[in-house]
Amino acid sequence: MNNPTYDSFIATLEEMGRAIAKVARSGAAALSTMSWPVIAVWAVLLSIALTIVPLALMLFIIFMAVKLVFGAITARATRGPATPYTPTDDKGE
């Protein structure tokens, strides 16, 4: 019994595997032709990208959350207490 959904999923995974293997082979070929100083520069740049970018995104999310919470607290405080409804027409006078 063949499941067409499962077969297409497996085909997609196999295609992804082939693509990853191709990228890894081309990366290894490029790495083998680089000199040691160039490899060191790329290693430093890659390490900076892998540490700084997630840190910056996390700090952005934290500061936005603090800003939203602080804004909600101060907006509620400046509104003051609720006032009862008072009609403004002069029929009741």
C-alpha positions in Angstrom: 0.0 0.0 0.0 1.6 3.2 -1.2 0.8 6.5 0.5 1.3 9.3 -2.1 1.8 12.0 0.6 4.5 9.9 2.3 6.2 9.3 -1.0 6.2 13.0 -2.0 7.6 13.8 1.5 10.4 11.3 1.1 11.1 12.7 -2.3 11.3 16.2 -0.9 13.7 15.0 1.9 15.9 13.3 -0.7 16.1 16.4 -2.8 17.0 18.5 0.2 19.7 16.0 1.1 21.2 16.2 -2.4 21.1 20.0 -2.3 22.8 20.1 1.1 25.4 17.6 0.0 26.1 19.7 -3.1 26.5 22.9 -1.1 28.8 21.0 1.3 31.0 19.7 -1.5 31.3 23.1 -3.1 32.1 24.7 0.2 34.8 22.1 0.9 36.2 22.8 -2.6 36.3 26.5 -1.9 37.7 26.1 1.5 40.5 23.9 0.2 41.7 26.7 -2.2 41.7 29.4 0.5 44.8 30.5 2.3 45.1 30.3 6.1 44.6 34.1 6.7 41.5 34.2 4.5 40.1 31.2 6.4 40.8 32.9 9.7 39.0 36.1 8.6 36.0 34.1 7.4 36.0 32.2 10.7 35.9 35.5 12.7 33.2 37.0 10.5 31.1 33.8 10.8 31.5 33.7 14.6 30.5 37.4 14.8 27.5 36.8 12.6 26.4 33.8 14.6 26.6 35.6 17.9 25.8 39.3 17.3 22.7 38.8 15.0 20.7 36.6 17.5 21.8 38.8 20.4 20.6 41.9 18.5 17.3 40.3 17.7 16.7 39.1 21.2 17.5 42.5 22.7 15.1 44.1 20.2 12.3 41.8 21.2 13.0 42.4 24.9 13.1 46.2 24.6 9.9 46.1 22.5 8.1 44.0 25.1 9.3 46.4 27.9 8.1 49.3 25.9 4.7 47.8 25.3 4.3 46.9 29.0 5.5 50.3 30.1 3.2 52.0 27.6 0.2 50.0 28.8 0.9 50.8 32.4 1.4 54.6 31.9 -1.5 54.9 29.5 -3.8 53.4 32.0 -2.5 55.6 34.8 -3.0 58.8 32.8 -6.6 58.0 31.8 -7.8 58.3 35.3 -10.8 56.6 36.8 -13.9 55.9 34.8 -16.6 58.6 35.0 -20.3 57.8 35.1 -22.4 58.7 32.0 -23.9 62.1 32.1 -26.3 63.3 29.4 -25.4 66.5 27.6 -28.7 67.5 26.2 -30.8 70.1 28.0 -34.1 68.2 28.0 -33.6 66.9 31.5 -33.2 70.4 33.1 
